[in-house]
Structures are given as C-alpha cells and as structure tokens.
C-alpha cells in the first residue's frame, strides 16, 4: 500500500487512479475542498501540496506518494482566525463556494512571499474563478491576512452596535471562508440516494409517453419519478 500525508496524517491507498479531489471528499470526508468543475479550470478545489497551490481535481493520488497535502481543514487555529477575519472584514465572501480555494491559493503565496504586492496576489489568484464577489475584495483579504501574519496582529473582536449605516460582517462569512458551510454536494445522510433530472432535448415538446424499462434493468435502479408521481395540483 502506498501512502502520503493529508493535514499531517498519513493516509494509504491501494488504487491510485482516483483524483485527489475525489479521495479527499469521498474517501476522507474533507468537504471543505469544493468540487467546481473537475477539469482544472476553476480553482475551487485548490489545496497546498508541499507548499504549492494545486488543483485537487487534476493529480491522481498515485502521483502524491510521500507528499504533504494541506486542505482548508488543515489550517492552524491562527490561520483560521486570520483568514476568517480578513475575508469577513473586506467583504470578500458572497456565495462562498470559491472561497476555500481562494484561501488556499493565498496561503501558498504567503508561504513563499510573506509581503506580496497587489500584482503578486492577482497572479496567485489567476487560476481561481469567482462569479459573484469580484476579485478586488478577495485581493484585499489576502493582503490583510498577509499583514496580520507578518506583524503578529491579534484578530480584532467585532463590536457591532446595530446603528444605521454601520458596516457589519456577513453572518455566514467565516464558515464559508473556512469551508465548513455545507452545500448540497457536501451533505451525506444514511440511506441517501442520488437522482438525476432528465429534460427533453426539444423545447416546448409535449411528452406523451416515457419508456423506462431499460433503466429499470440497471442494478442500481430504484425508481423513475414523473409528474404523475407528484401529489397535488402540478399546474
């Protein structure tokens, strides 16, 4: 059996063909590493491997023998506090799905360059796609985190009065930053099954019959649900 290290713990595998992303999420239940595209294009699944930012969906785990992988769950308590504050303070979190990957790209940068320029931050984040927050605030968050690490700044305790016009943190900013916020793909329940929605290839088609006899022969088949199975007035 081959091994590598995840967040300081040695882990083993027999079949090295699966991606690091699948191994982390499905094998180790480390769902802070999000699955954005599975094609190496969005950077959402970024982790740190031996000090460098790596998109976890790309390398098979067979390429990681002996290496050290750090996921968002592997941040130190100090790092967790600083990044949560920095991303909250600068307003760098909206939907939050890309944020753990942004944090890990930022961490890899700050390991190599503790006092980066704005241009260096932008270069470090060039492989991370955000579709809602905008990159300026994320850049500001990384720069703020870098300053706090360099200068040993204590993480301020937010004090909010609730007065009109006062800036305040998103209530879910910290958990989204640290990957603890659960999205649908992160949820597992006992006996949970997966369904797939199938739509007609043709716009405004009138479906008069559905033949799912072949689907019913599949060993994993449970049920096909159609509009007839939905109770109440479906109109």
Secondary structure as a PSIPRED ss2 file (coil, helix, strand):
# PSIPRED VFORMAT (PSIPRED V4.0)

   1 X C   1.000  0.000  0.000
   2 X E   0.000  0.000  1.000
   3 X E   0.000  0.000  1.000
   4 X E   0.000  0.000  1.000
   5 X E   0.000  0.000  1.000
   6 X E   0.000  0.000  1.000
   7 X C   1.000  0.000  0.000
   8 X C   1.000  0.000  0.000
   9 X E   0.000  0.000  1.000
  10 X E   0.000  0.000  1.000
  11 X E   0.000  0.000  1.000
  12 X E   0.000  0.000  1.000
  13 X E   0.000  0.000  1.000
  14 X C   1.000  0.000  0.000
  15 X C   1.000  0.000  0.000
  16 X C   1.000  0.000  0.000
  17 X C   1.000  0.000  0.000
  18 X C   1.000  0.000  0.000
  19 X E   0.000  0.000  1.000
  20 X H   0.000  1.000  0.000
  21 X H   0.000  1.000  0.000
  22 X H   0.000  1.000  0.000
  23 X H   0.000  1.000  0.000
  24 X H   0.000  1.000  0.000
  25 X H   0.000  1.000  0.000
  26 X H   0.000  1.000  0.000
  27 X H   0.000  1.000  0.000
  28 X C   1.000  0.000  0.000
  29 X C   1.000  0.000  0.000
  30 X C   1.000  0.000  0.000
  31 X C   1.000  0.000  0.000
  32 X C   1.000  0.000  0.000
  33 X C   1.000  0.000  0.000
  34 X C   1.000  0.000  0.000
  35 X C   1.000  0.000  0.000
  36 X C   1.000  0.000  0.000
  37 X C   1.000  0.000  0.000
  38 X C   1.000  0.000  0.000
  39 X C   1.000  0.000  0.000
  40 X C   1.000  0.000  0.000
  41 X C   1.000  0.000  0.000
  42 X C   1.000  0.000  0.000
  43 X C   1.000  0.000  0.000
  44 X C   1.000  0.000  0.000
  45 X C   1.000  0.000  0.000
  46 X E   0.000  0.000  1.000
  47 X E   0.000  0.000  1.000
  48 X E   0.000  0.000  1.000
  49 X E   0.000  0.000  1.000
  50 X C   1.000  0.000  0.000
  51 X C   1.000  0.000  0.000
  52 X E   0.000  0.000  1.000
  53 X E   0.000  0.000  1.000
  54 X E   0.000  0.000  1.000
  55 X E   0.000  0.000  1.000
  56 X C   1.000  0.000  0.000
  57 X C   1.000  0.000  0.000
  58 X C   1.000  0.000  0.000
  59 X C   1.000  0.000  0.000
  60 X E   0.000  0.000  1.000
  61 X H   0.000  1.000  0.000
  62 X H   0.000  1.000  0.000
  63 X H   0.000  1.000  0.000
  64 X H   0.000  1.000  0.000
  65 X C   1.000  0.000  0.000
  66 X C   1.000  0.000  0.000
  67 X C   1.000  0.000  0.000
  68 X E   0.000  0.000  1.000
  69 X E   0.000  0.000  1.000
  70 X E   0.000  0.000  1.000
  71 X C   1.000  0.000  0.000
  72 X H   0.000  1.000  0.000
  73 X H   0.000  1.000  0.000
  74 X H   0.000  1.000  0.000
  75 X C   1.000  0.000  0.000
  76 X C   1.000  0.000  0.000
  77 X H   0.000  1.000  0.000
  78 X H   0.000  1.000  0.000
  79 X H   0.000  1.000  0.000
  80 X H   0.000  1.000  0.000
  81 X H   0.000  1.000  0.000
  82 X H   0.000  1.000  0.000
  83 X H   0.000  1.000  0.000
  84 X H   0.000  1.000  0.000
  85 X H   0.000  1.000  0.000
  86 X H   0.000  1.000  0.000
  87 X H   0.000  1.000  0.000
  88 X H   0.000  1.000  0.000
  89 X H   0.000  1.000  0.000
  90 X C   1.000  0.000  0.000
  91 X C   1.000  0.000  0.000
  92 X C   1.000  0.000  0.000
  93 X C   1.000  0.000  0.000
  94 X C   1.000  0.000  0.000
  95 X C   1.000  0.000  0.000
  96 X C   1.000  0.000  0.000
  97 X C   1.000  0.000  0.000
  98 X C   1.000  0.000  0.000
  99 X H   0.000  1.000  0.000
 100 X H   0.000  1.000  0.000
 101 X H   0.000  1.000  0.000
 102 X H   0.000  1.000  0.000
 103 X H   0.000  1.000  0.000
 104 X H   0.000  1.000  0.000
 105 X H   0.000  1.000  0.000
 106 X H   0.000  1.000  0.000
 107 X H   0.000  1.000  0.000
 108 X H   0.000  1.000  0.000
 109 X H   0.000  1.000  0.000
 110 X H   0.000  1.000  0.000
 111 X H   0.000  1.000  0.000
 112 X H   0.000  1.000  0.000
 113 X C   1.000  0.000  0.000
 114 X C   1.000  0.000  0.000
 115 X C   1.000  0.000  0.000
 116 X C   1.000  0.000  0.000
 117 X C   1.000  0.000  0.000
 118 X H   0.000  1.000  0.000
 119 X H   0.000  1.000  0.000
 120 X H   0.000  1.000  0.000
 121 X H   0.000  1.000  0.000
 122 X H   0.000  1.000  0.000
 123 X H   0.000  1.000  0.000
 124 X H   0.000  1.000  0.000
 125 X C   1.000  0.000  0.000
 126 X C   1.000  0.000  0.000
 127 X C   1.000  0.000  0.000
 128 X C   1.000  0.000  0.000
 129 X C   1.000  0.000  0.000
 130 X C   1.000  0.000  0.000
 131 X C   1.000  0.000  0.000
 132 X C   1.000  0.000  0.000
 133 X C   1.000  0.000  0.000
 134 X C   1.000  0.000  0.000
 135 X H   0.000  1.000  0.000
 136 X H   0.000  1.000  0.000
 137 X H   0.000  1.000  0.000
 138 X H   0.000  1.000  0.000
 139 X H   0.000  1.000  0.000
 140 X H   0.000  1.000  0.000
 141 X H   0.000  1.000  0.000
 142 X H   0.000  1.000  0.000
 143 X H   0.000  1.000  0.000
 144 X H   0.000  1.000  0.000
 145 X H   0.000  1.000  0.000
 146 X H   0.000  1.000  0.000
 147 X H   0.000  1.000  0.000
 148 X H   0.000  1.000  0.000
 149 X H   0.000  1.000  0.000
 150 X H   0.000  1.000  0.000
 151 X H   0.000  1.000  0.000
 152 X C   1.000  0.000  0.000
 153 X C   1.000  0.000  0.000
 154 X C   1.000  0.000  0.000
 155 X C   1.000  0.000  0.000
 156 X C   1.000  0.000  0.000
 157 X C   1.000  0.000  0.000
 158 X C   1.000  0.000  0.000
 159 X C   1.000  0.000  0.000
 160 X C   1.000  0.000  0.000
 161 X C   1.000  0.000  0.000
 162 X C   1.000  0.000  0.000
 163 X C   1.000  0.000  0.000
 164 X C   1.000  0.000  0.000
 165 X C   1.000  0.000  0.000
 166 X C   1.000  0.000  0.000
 167 X C   1.000  0.000  0.000
 168 X C   1.000  0.000  0.000
 169 X C   1.000  0.000  0.000
 170 X C   1.000  0.000  0.000
 171 X C   1.000  0.000  0.000
 172 X C   1.000  0.000  0.000
 173 X H   0.000  1.000  0.000
 174 X H   0.000  1.000  0.000
 175 X H   0.000  1.000  0.000
 176 X H   0.000  1.000  0.000
 177 X H   0.000  1.000  0.000
 178 X C   1.000  0.000  0.000
 179 X C   1.000  0.000  0.000
 180 X C   1.000  0.000  0.000
 181 X C   1.000  0.000  0.000
 182 X C   1.000  0.000  0.000
 183 X C   1.000  0.000  0.000
 184 X H   0.000  1.000  0.000
 185 X H   0.000  1.000  0.000
 186 X H   0.000  1.000  0.000
 187 X C   1.000  0.000  0.000
 188 X C   1.000  0.000  0.000
 189 X C   1.000  0.000  0.000
 190 X C   1.000  0.000  0.000
 191 X C   1.000  0.000  0.000
 192 X C   1.000  0.000  0.000
 193 X C   1.000  0.000  0.000
 194 X C   1.000  0.000  0.000
 195 X C   1.000  0.000  0.000
 196 X C   1.000  0.000  0.000
 197 X C   1.000  0.000  0.000
 198 X C   1.000  0.000  0.000
 199 X C   1.000  0.000  0.000
 200 X C   1.000  0.000  0.000
 201 X C   1.000  0.000  0.000
 202 X C   1.000  0.000  0.000
 203 X C   1.000  0.000  0.000
 204 X C   1.000  0.000  0.000
 205 X C   1.000  0.000  0.000
 206 X C   1.000  0.000  0.000
 207 X C   1.000  0.000  0.000
 208 X C   1.000  0.000  0.000
 209 X C   1.000  0.000  0.000
 210 X C   1.000  0.000  0.000
 211 X C   1.000  0.000  0.000
 212 X C   1.000  0.000  0.000
 213 X H   0.000  1.000  0.000
 214 X H   0.000  1.000  0.000
 215 X H   0.000  1.000  0.000
 216 X H   0.000  1.000  0.000
 217 X C   1.000  0.000  0.000
 218 X C   1.000  0.000  0.000
 219 X C   1.000  0.000  0.000
 220 X C   1.000  0.000  0.000
 221 X C   1.000  0.000  0.000
 222 X C   1.000  0.000  0.000
 223 X C   1.000  0.000  0.000
 224 X C   1.000  0.000  0.000
 225 X C   1.000  0.000  0.000
 226 X C   1.000  0.000  0.000
 227 X H   0.000  1.000  0.000
 228 X H   0.000  1.000  0.000
 229 X H   0.000  1.000  0.000
 230 X C   1.000  0.000  0.000
 231 X C   1.000  0.000  0.000
 232 X C   1.000  0.000  0.000
 233 X C   1.000  0.000  0.000
 234 X C   1.000  0.000  0.000
 235 X C   1.000  0.000  0.000
